[in-house]
Amino acid sequence: MVEPETRERVERLRREINYHNHRYYVLDQPVISDAEYDELFRELRDLEAQFPELVTPDSPTQRVGAEPSPEFQEVEHRVPMLSLTNAFHPEDLRAWYRRAVGLLDGTEPALVCELKIDGLAVALVYEDGALARGSTRGDGFRGEDVTPNLRTIRSIPLRLLDGGNAPRRFEVRGEVYFLLDGFQQLNRQREEEGLPAFANPRNAAAGSLRQLDPRVTASRPLDIFIYGLGWAEGGTAPETHWDTLQWLKALGFKLNPNCQRCASLEDAEDYHRRWVEGRESLNYEVDGVVVKVDRLDYQRHLGDVGREPRWAIAYKFPARQAVTRLLEIRINVGRTGSLNPYAVLEPVQVGGVTVRQAALHNEEDIHRKDIREGDWVVVQRAGEVIPQVVGPVLAKRTGGEREFHMPGRCPVCGSEVVKPEGEAMHRCPNTACPAQVFERLKHFVSQSAMDIEGIGEKLCLALLEAGLVHDAADIYYLKKDDLLRLERLAEKSASNLLQALEKSRERPLTNVIFALGIMHVGSEMAALLARRFGSVDRLATATEEQLTAIPTVGPKIAQSIVAYFRQEGNRRVLEKLRRAGVRVEERAPAEPLRQPLVGKRFVVTGRLEQFTRSQVEEKIKELGGHVGSSVSRNTDYLVAGESPGSKLDQAKELGVRVLSEGEFLELLRE
């Protein structure tokens, strides 16, 4: 029996992780450190392992990264690009090694250590010695075809040095990264142009590689290190990872010169210690060391567990920290009314960057850490994201420090602040609060929502201050004369903006639902709701019972959706969008809500003939079923293709019904 508190904690962790995934992968605007994200993820994974019945198909643990962008053609990875388990302490690394030794019947394998480049993972396919296709990692199973952009990176060979010794078709994998000196120069240039600076080199690399115009990519100082072979057709492959690296180097691929083969775990630990300090000498960001079992047959024997290989681990570097004084705690009001505290600091250098502000999560977290205004505090930049306040330096306290308390009234509009039961955040309930209106408008026009090119933060503010818009729908009623009244907006820019608004009227229903800014409804939930209801009108009239009948829609999400459409102001915005010609329904009829596989748990394994595993898993989810990554006593069906591996044995041992691909299709027809 799962306690209600545990269920609530799992739901809250998923919401937080999905939010941070969106900030990191879609918006390129992370708000917590990698270390904090890893801790959230680890807690969720541990809870789901302890209570398998809480695992849902849309849990962050069931995916690897971000969904492919609709702007690029989708590419399915022939072999999934999995993520790595993280080790933060020596005992974590040693525990991983002990598990590997145990699975190898006591054999202590040699290891290969590589610097963990903080960039963007890509896959490059070569045919007959020439680059045929390049794609991003995406969600690990499907990525984006960015071949034209990858061709602009000069360290990627368009043709191999020795194509005669290469397989006819094969794939290599690598990490695209941004040179640090180029990153600093690019941010200076963006600031001069009034554009937001990139948060870190990784975001700069991701943003550069996913440009629709390859000429923009070509203008950026991107580079790549190849770190392994994905798959190969024909030819004789090396027997170890180390020999594979040397073979790839001979073919003309750029490898990190600091890779090292280690005969023992102690050698790997020494390698990590050397680079904790040595990373400062590099012209690119590294956030740890990747340790891999060298022999490829050992790697195959160890296999994968969930989303991670057992034969490799990422041994992370300690977070970069500094000590400075916290001058003041201020409040930022978000689009859903959340009051978000942040620290104003005495400027301090952290990891080569001057830090003046740092994030604070909420009042409970501030009190738990006992952070006070006037404190000397430890600030860290883990993963090169927005700095965080770790905690106070108690030995430096003088007694003059001030405890922080959330204000009773909104600092922007003066409304009385509320704290909903069960939530950590305080909120301003006034949806007309200028800060909320501004944040909602920013969200509405953003790339992942209505994607209106030319409207950024400054123009949003200018439109509101000029009284030209009062809500997001008003932007569709702007005239050229209205825009020309704004300072520094020329006629050409005004025309381009009107064209962008016209184009955005045809955005898919998923984008429209996400753009509305309903609390707890992220991009994935918006896609699910668009498929289930087919129009905003049908969604607006849905009851909590109808919503919670959909797998992955919990009570809080359902309550939030119903409450959103109950507000008269929101209904007015929706009507204005409809009159403006914004698409508020899908062109195709909506899916029926009937879901015959509700309550059934599936695992899909092996190579299928008619469909990919991802397509089969998506169909199961659409029909209400749950898709897991491992076979357990709770599994109802194992769909097994060719080479099913150990999961077939586990299913037989546990008495789980095994379906061939044909039998699975027959089940669907029934």
Phi, psi and omega in degrees: 000125181269126180294145178304325180297324179292316178301316181297319180296319179297315179298319181293319178299318180297317180299315181297315182293318178298321177299312182290328173300316180296315179299321187279309189272327185263308183275345186055036181225067182294150182237359173227164181283161176301321182296318179291320176299315180300323181292318176299314182296318182296319179296316179297315181298320180294320179294320179291327176292324180285327181232080184302334180293346179272351181291132177236156183300331183264010177297141178303337179288346183265007179222171188249330183199229184257153176292147176300145179284139178293347179289340182243153177293139182281141178235128176267128181284126180299320172240123185305144176265090186282161175269179185244145168295143179259140170244133181248342182226158179306323181294330176296316180295317182293323178295319176300315182294320179298320179296318179296316179300319179297319180287341178261023176057040175092353179287130178265106188281151169290156186234159171238129179252133179226145174294137180273101183287134180269084182216218184235122182286138180223161176237132181242122179258130179245137177233126180052040174083002182239149178293122182256323183201146175226136183220159176278166179291325181059232180268012180095334179249328178225134178234196182246137178282107180238036184306311181302324180288319179295329179296340180279348180277114191293338180277357174269117181290127175284334174219141186287152178294322184226068184300336182294334180263007180259152174301158181297319176226132176200168182232135171246157181235144182205181182238117175277132183223167182251129176294138187295318180294323176292326179296315180296320179295318180296318180294322176298318180295318180294321178296321178296328181271003180077018180263152178293140179285150174291142182293326184197167182300327179297315178296323178296319179295315180297315180295324181288320184286337183257026174287140177287338179253110181301338179295329176293316178301316182297334182279353183259144182280069179272151177216176183213146166241127175277135183237000179175173178260129179277306178198166180209147176248117178079172180080171180253113182276151175300163184264350179229158177295321180299314179294328176297318179298317180294322178296317178295323177298319179294333178281352177110007179276148180273120178248152176294126184289353185263008176296150182213136174272129184242130181283341185214167177295325179299321177297321179295320178295322177297318179301314179299315181299318181298321186273351173302318177269323185295340182298336181295340181276355185269153177263027175208159184275134171231141182238016177164194180235134173265124179251125183234144169293133189285311185290130184289327177293328174294320178300315180296321180294320181290322175067202183241159171228112183065240184262008189226141174285146177280344188266005180214155179209149176259114180265100190287152174280155175298150178295149177276129187228159174209165179244133177208178182265136175272109186281320188198151172250120180249172185239134172246131181263123182274177185291335177265010179090000181295138176265111188253108180286148173216156185263134170262122189245156164294130185307136181213147177276123176231113180060035177086004181237139177281123183251128179242340180223156178213151183281145171231132192287305183195175184297319180300318181293321178297317180289323179298320179276352181057050178269131183231152175295133184096349180293151159277129186231156173270125179246137180229150172239090178266123182078013175060036177253191181305131185298153179237149172271116182284315181170174182277157171264095189298329182295342182263004181291142181249347185100348180268002181289153185245130175290146181264137173226137180299136181296151179283342180232150180301129181291350181259308185251349177085003179292152179292130184282143177238158176231100182301145180299134178085357180250151180273339187267142168275150184223149169270120185281354184276103181292344177271004178304128183306325180294318179293318179300316179298313181294323178294322178294316177302316180295317184299319185272356187294165185299321183279352178255251182275353172050059181264102184294135177102346177254107177247194184300315183295319181289324175303313181296318181296319180296320179291316181295329180279355180074017181280333176226147177238345173207175186298325183294335183297337183295336180281355179251009179288143175250164181299320180298324177299315183291324181291344176288341182282144181294135174066025174246104184281170184298319180297316179297320179296318179296317179298321181293319178295324177294321179294321177296318179299316180297323185289343179298339183259016178298149179300158181302325178305313181296320182296314180297317179295321183295335180298336176077033178292132182302135179075002179255098177273189185294321180291318178295323178298320179295318179297315181294323178297319180292320186285322188254331175077349177201156177292326181298315179293324176295321184294334182260002181292144177268166177300323180295317179295322182288315182288347174288345179274126178304141180081353175264108181271175182301321183293319178296315180300314179299320181296317180295312180299316180296323181299311184281352176282339183282129183301320181299321179292323177295325177295318178300317180298317179295321178294322177297319180296314180296330181282355178090012177288135181291117181246014174209156178286152178288324178274155178297151182291154175293146173292152180281352180297127182226092187291345183261010179304131179088352180265137183249128183240152166230135181246132182215163177081178182264123181263158184262310187276331183223161172278161177301321181297321179294319179296316180296320179296320179296319178300315180296318180300326182270011172095358181282166178253136179248122178252170181257348181220150181278133177219180179294341179275353181285133178270320183220141167249117175270113189243123172263205178289150180051060185286343177074204188290341182296328178295317178298318180297319181296316180296320181295325183268357180077023179281137181291130181256129179245134168285173179300318179296319179293325176296316179296323177294322176300318179296319179296323178295000000 
